[in-house]
Amino acid sequence: MSKYVCVECESLYRIKKNGIEAIMMLNGVENEIWSADLWECPKCKRQLIAGFAKVPHHASFSPDFQQELERIYAKPKGYKKVIQT
């Protein structure tokens, strides 16, 4: 298992939530949905996303992509993250 260190606090990050859904954006448009883990520094509360699945579980060409996005956007904030690429 990987270890992540907060450069600012010199503390090890800890898992905050396993299995969040990370929505990858491309040019401002939702492109892929990935499963990943949310980590947090226990001191300064900075967060990072790591531990991505090998492949996205939905992509923009999937027939049910819009339905999946609606389902994810309806979740509480801590269960999803939007990533600009």
ROVO-596283 format. One line per field, with one value per residue: residue number from 1; x, y, z of N, C-alpha, C in turn. Coordinates in Angstrom, 2 decimals. Atoms other than C-alpha are relative to their C-alpha. Example, Ala and Ser with C-alpha at 12.3 -4.5 7.8 and 13.67 -1.06 7.14 Angstrom:
k <- (1,2) .
nu <- (0.89,-0.82) .
nv <- (-1.19,-1.19) .
nw <- (0.00,-0.06) .
cau <- (12.30,13.67) .
cav <- (-4.50,-1.06) .
caw <- (7.80,7.14) .
cu <- (0.90,-0.77) .
cv <- (1.20,1.09) .
cw <- (0.00,0.73) .
//
This chain:
k <- (1,2,3,4,5,6,7,8,9,10,11,12,13,14,15,16,17,18,19,20,21,22,23,24,25,26,27,28,29,30,31,32,33,34,35,36,37,38,39,40,41,42,43,44,45,46,47,48,49,50,51,52,53,54,55,56,57,58,59,60,61,62,63,64,65,66,67,68,69,70,71,72,73,74,75,76,77,78,79,80,81,82,83,84,85) .
nu <- (0.85,-0.77,0.05,-0.06,-0.44,0.29,-1.26,0.15,0.09,-0.86,0.83,0.55,1.42,0.83,1.21,1.22,1.13,-0.29,1.03,0.72,0.10,-0.73,0.48,-1.05,0.50,-0.88,0.45,1.21,1.12,-0.19,-0.54,-0.10,0.28,-0.94,0.00,-1.29,0.03,-0.26,-0.94,-0.03,-1.02,0.69,-0.31,0.45,1.23,-0.15,0.46,-0.46,0.70,-0.96,0.55,1.00,0.21,-0.79,0.76,1.19,1.17,0.86,-0.62,1.01,0.66,0.88,1.40,0.64,-0.93,0.72,0.73,-0.99,-0.39,1.10,-0.03,-1.18,0.17,1.01,-0.63,-0.65,-1.26,-1.16,-0.02,-0.39,-0.92,-0.12,-1.40,-0.24,-1.23) .
nv <- (-1.18,-1.24,-0.96,-1.37,-0.89,-1.42,-0.73,-1.14,0.42,1.17,1.05,0.96,-0.10,1.13,0.19,-0.63,0.71,0.92,0.17,-1.18,-0.04,-1.16,-0.35,-0.66,-0.98,-0.30,-1.25,-0.45,0.93,1.29,0.93,1.36,0.17,0.96,0.29,-0.34,-0.20,-1.36,-0.04,-1.31,-0.24,-0.16,-1.29,-1.18,0.38,0.05,1.28,0.46,1.16,0.98,1.35,0.10,1.29,0.15,-0.61,-0.70,0.87,-0.56,-1.01,-0.84,0.73,1.03,-0.39,-0.49,-0.95,-1.14,0.50,0.23,-1.32,-0.51,0.76,-0.42,-1.38,-0.03,0.47,-1.03,-0.48,0.82,1.25,-0.25,-1.10,-0.34,-0.24,-0.65,0.46) .
nw <- (0.00,0.09,-1.11,0.48,-1.07,0.18,-0.01,-0.92,-1.40,-0.19,-0.57,0.95,0.32,-0.41,0.81,-0.51,0.60,1.10,1.02,0.50,1.45,0.53,1.34,0.77,0.96,1.11,0.59,-0.68,0.21,-0.65,0.98,-0.55,-1.43,-0.57,-1.43,-0.59,-1.45,-0.48,-1.12,-0.66,-1.01,-1.27,-0.62,0.73,0.71,1.46,0.53,1.31,0.53,0.50,0.02,1.06,0.64,1.23,1.11,-0.50,0.06,1.05,0.86,0.65,1.09,-0.58,0.21,-1.23,-0.62,-0.59,-1.17,-1.05,-0.49,-0.83,-1.25,-0.77,-0.43,-1.06,-1.25,-0.83,0.56,-0.34,0.76,1.39,0.24,1.42,0.29,1.29,0.66) .
cau <- (0.00,1.24,2.03,1.48,3.13,1.91,4.90,3.58,2.89,5.27,2.42,1.17,-2.12,-4.93,-7.82,-10.90,-13.21,-12.72,-14.58,-15.44,-16.45,-14.05,-15.51,-12.81,-13.48,-11.98,-12.26,-14.98,-17.13,-17.62,-15.62,-15.07,-16.15,-13.54,-13.55,-10.77,-9.89,-9.95,-7.01,-6.64,-3.82,-4.84,-3.23,-3.98,-6.92,-5.46,-6.88,-5.68,-7.25,-5.29,-5.80,-7.70,-9.22,-7.46,-10.20,-13.09,-16.43,-18.25,-17.09,-18.88,-19.68,-21.47,-25.22,-26.12,-23.43,-25.85,-27.98,-24.86,-23.77,-27.19,-26.97,-23.49,-24.32,-27.27,-24.88,-23.50,-20.35,-17.89,-18.75,-17.66,-14.95,-14.67,-11.21,-10.24,-7.75) .
cav <- (0.00,3.46,6.06,9.76,12.51,16.08,18.23,21.13,19.19,16.26,13.92,10.78,11.17,8.92,7.43,9.58,7.69,4.60,4.30,7.89,8.65,10.97,12.72,13.60,16.71,17.39,20.95,21.66,18.65,15.46,12.75,9.73,8.43,6.65,4.91,6.15,6.82,10.16,10.79,13.62,15.09,14.75,18.09,20.59,18.73,18.96,16.22,14.13,11.50,8.32,4.61,4.95,1.86,0.46,1.70,4.17,2.57,4.92,7.02,9.70,7.23,4.83,4.72,5.38,8.01,10.91,8.81,7.84,11.50,12.49,9.72,10.84,14.57,13.75,12.26,14.24,16.23,13.89,11.01,12.66,14.93,16.73,16.80,19.23,17.84) .
caw <- (0.00,-0.83,1.81,1.24,3.26,3.67,2.78,4.85,8.08,7.63,8.60,6.91,5.09,6.31,4.39,4.81,2.43,0.29,-2.98,-3.82,-7.38,-9.17,-12.20,-14.71,-16.75,-20.17,-21.46,-18.90,-19.82,-17.79,-19.54,-17.23,-13.82,-11.73,-8.36,-6.08,-2.43,-0.62,1.74,4.27,6.33,10.00,10.90,8.15,6.51,3.00,0.80,-2.11,-4.32,-5.04,-5.54,-8.79,-10.37,-13.44,-15.76,-15.40,-14.59,-16.98,-19.92,-21.92,-24.72,-22.31,-23.03,-19.37,-18.72,-18.11,-15.73,-13.80,-13.56,-12.21,-9.60,-8.52,-8.41,-6.12,-3.52,-0.56,-1.37,0.41,-1.92,-5.15,-6.47,-9.80,-11.34,-14.11,-16.63) .
cu <- (0.88,-0.16,0.17,0.31,-0.35,1.33,-0.03,0.10,0.95,-0.74,-0.45,-1.47,-0.69,-1.21,-1.18,-1.22,0.50,-1.15,-0.79,-0.08,0.63,-0.46,1.10,-0.64,1.05,-0.56,-1.35,-1.22,0.31,0.39,0.02,-0.35,0.87,-0.31,1.39,-0.17,0.36,0.86,-0.01,1.14,-0.71,0.24,-0.63,-1.26,0.09,-0.40,0.69,-0.81,1.04,-0.69,-1.11,-0.12,0.83,-0.67,-1.18,-1.21,-1.08,0.81,-1.11,-0.75,-0.90,-1.46,-0.68,0.86,-0.73,-0.79,0.95,0.48,-1.07,-0.03,1.13,-0.19,-1.05,0.56,0.52,1.40,1.20,0.14,0.44,0.97,0.06,1.45,0.13,1.30,0.33) .
cv <- (1.24,0.83,1.39,0.90,1.43,0.75,1.12,-0.44,-1.13,-1.13,-0.94,0.29,-1.26,-0.09,0.68,-0.77,-0.88,0.03,1.24,-0.09,1.29,0.22,0.79,0.90,0.19,1.21,0.45,-0.90,-1.32,-1.03,-1.45,0.02,-1.14,-0.25,0.28,0.15,1.44,-0.09,1.40,0.06,0.23,1.36,1.18,-0.23,0.12,-1.39,-0.33,-1.22,-0.92,-1.36,-0.17,-1.43,-0.07,0.63,0.77,-0.93,0.54,1.02,0.70,-0.72,-1.13,0.43,0.59,1.03,1.16,-0.42,-0.21,1.32,0.59,-0.70,0.48,1.43,0.14,-0.44,1.17,0.31,-0.92,-1.28,0.19,1.16,0.22,0.43,0.60,-0.53,0.88) .
cw <- (0.00,1.26,-0.60,1.18,-0.36,0.13,1.02,1.46,0.36,0.72,-1.11,-0.23,0.50,-0.92,0.68,-0.50,-1.12,-0.99,-0.35,-1.52,-0.48,-1.44,-0.70,-1.05,-1.09,-0.71,0.57,-0.14,0.70,-1.05,0.50,1.49,0.52,1.46,0.52,1.51,0.33,1.25,0.58,1.00,1.34,0.67,-0.73,-0.84,-1.52,-0.47,-1.31,-0.38,-0.60,-0.03,-1.03,-0.50,-1.29,-1.22,0.58,-0.05,-0.93,-0.79,-0.78,-1.13,0.52,-0.15,1.24,0.74,0.68,1.24,1.17,0.58,0.92,1.36,0.90,0.52,1.10,1.35,0.82,-0.53,0.26,-0.81,-1.44,-0.06,-1.51,-0.24,-1.40,-0.60,-1.17) .
//
